[in-house]
Amino acid sequence: MKNSCESCLMPFSKDPGQRELDRYCSYCFKNGKLCYEGQDLKEFQRASYESMVAHGTNKILARFFTYLIRFAPRWKSK
């Protein structure tokens, strides 16, 4: 089992919700499907950044985490 989400790289130890799959965090996978089913990395990064800021993450830290998303297994080849 991996230690972080394959879509956003959030460490599972920081995931506040209940995960449905071993591969994804509770933010990326809900109700049996990916929350963002598109293939546009920049759009996913924008939505992730906005969500992090809305949940109280410092904007600079949110920018850093958003940058790292491009290295997640789901997005590496995009």
N, C-alpha and C positions, 0 to 999 in steps of 0.2 A: 504494500500500500504506500502511496506517495504521501508527502507531507504538506503539499500545497495544491491548490485548484489548478486544473489544466487550462482554464480559460483566463483567469485573472491573477494567478499566482498568490492569492491570499493564503497565508499559512492556516492550516486547518485548526491549529491551536487558538487562533484569533476569531474563528467563525462563531458568531453568537447564536446561530440558528441550528436547526436539525437538518443534517445532510441526508439526501435521498440516495446519492451515489457516492462511491469512494473517490471518484475522479473530480467532482465539482463541489464548490462551496454552496451554502444555502442561498446565496445571492444569485449565483449563476444558473442554478438548476432547481426548479420548483414544479410541482404538480406533474412530474414525469417528463419534463422537457426543458431545454435550455431557455432561459429568459430572453437571451438575444440569439436568435437563430440566423441572423444575417452573416455576411462574410466580410464586412467592411471594418477593418481594424480601427481606423480613425474614428468611426462612428461609435464603436464599442468603447474606445478610450474616452471619448467625450462624455458618454453616458455614465461611465464608471467614475470619472472625475466629479461630475455633478452629484452623483449619489454619495461619494465619499464626503464631499463638502457639506451636503445636506445632513449627513450623519455626524457632523462635527469634526471631521479630520481637518487639520491645518492645511491651508491651500498649497503651501510649498511642499509639504509631505505628500499631499494628494497628487501633485504634479509628478513627483518622483515615482510614486507607485504606478501612476498612469503610464509613465515612460517604460517601466519594467514589463508591462503587459505584453509588449511586442516579443518578449522572449519566452512567453508561455507556450507549451506544446501546441495548443490550438492555433496559435497565430504565427509560429516560427516560419512556416512556408508561405505566408501571405505577403 
